């Protein structure tokens, strides 16, 4: 943990500055991929000072579903940083900071309403983002702090994502798109989404929702592209929007793999250097001990 955390908390040797620059560049590219999901209005961007490792945050106001004024993004970020005070490696932290900004804007839209497919999408993105994190305990603590900062229930996110994953594994391509003719807890939730997305209620499409659909297709082994088209039609979702967002998501995953590979190589090199530096010290101690023994004799 210490070796990895040092990326964001400690200085590095001049000789390793090139590696760190590459990691930071990859992290920035990764963050920009998140921004390309177009959840962040450019007019809302301006720098403000809060206790955060991010240099740029968003401070814009939106209305909640009840008509009350939503908290500013800076408040949500501050709640997260207050709930989880331990240092987060920069390669993870930069993306988490961008992600919480985007999700804040989704969370406080007038048309926002939580649903299990959205939860599955977010949990999928979070778990893939944090895969390989040095500590599973810290990874879950960050998840808890993140969701609570948005005034939502992390246990509900996890429970609903697990419920949909269990249901998805039990489906095949045909039964997946034919949910409207069946009864059951998940089927009823999907019907409710379809009804609201069709105009009979409050529904706000999001990129996490698209990822949730993609995850259901994976679980049901639905590899035929027409299945996604049928599922979108059954849910009254615009397939073009889903296709666009899934392309961005796949690109993000590709950059995620590259960034983590760079991080792994960097940490391994730093460990080797520390080991090499400790060898002369060990040899010196052995010589001192030998001299001391001879003098004693």
TAFENBEL-V784802 format. One record per helix or strand. SS is the DSSP state (hx for helix, st for strand). FROM is the first residue (numbers start at 1). LEN is the number of residues. If there is no record, write none. Layout:
ss=(SS	SS)
from=(FROM	FROM)
len=(LEN	LEN)
//
This chain:
ss=(hx	hx	hx	st	st	st	st	hx	hx	hx	hx	hx	hx	hx	hx	hx	hx	hx)
from=(2	14	42	45	58	63	69	73	90	116	136	154	173	179	185	207	225	239)
len=(8	22	3	1	1	1	1	11	18	14	14	16	5	3	13	13	11	58)
//
